[in-house]
């Protein structure tokens, strides 16, 4: 698609944010909707490079791919993140067309704000992978991560299974709100003891699991020690902080071994730890 007439009147009347720029990105024409969308006055936009000054992230196509499509006379559609004058970011659905104007070839960019849709999509994606109560990953994500690590090269991998001791009694005697508080505290304690990239998941009512790639038995023992220290520090906090008790088990596997077997072994070790806790009267 090639448009050969200068689109000044079309741009001015369009309700969509529209710019015309040279292939290098320098804006030559703009419209009021673009000023409203970006927060920049028209005079400011005409001093800017649309690629360098406004675009934060082009989600689907590289600049080279865009340029190649435009050279073929195609309309290029994609989504990209842009930056407003006040520093906030937003997403647009962008359609680019090549223009043949008197001053040489240029690009018409029509941008519709799709931030609300992108936010909704991100929220749905988050809910599909996270436990809404604790903000931990959910069991579905945990199983997908298990499968991914099984196919990868980040061995040894350690699986840690964690059970919240006494949750049923808390729910029965103090109500589920109190139990929910304990679960949130348990998750925060675990998250504070592992690396940012380690997946802490809630895989059952009172049970969590942590996947630790590139972690051998000695490193796993240090992780469990950090969890216990985090629990000790949490329980030393003054009221209204609620004390928590965790039973834990860990198992480490090499590339030739099964993560599913490690999960079962870690689960068995967790129950051994739970029995020790009960015998100690904790």
PyMOL commands that set and color helices and strands:
alter all, ss='L'
color gray80, all
select helices_A, chain A and resi 8-13+32-38+42-45+50-54+63-71+115-129+139-151+167-174+176-191+217-235+259-280
alter helices_A, ss='H'
color red, helices_A
select strands_A, chain A and resi 2-3+17-22+27-30+55-58+76-83+89-101+104-113+157-164+199-202+207-213+246-253
alter strands_A, ss='S'
color yellow, strands_A
deselect
rebuild
show_as cartoon
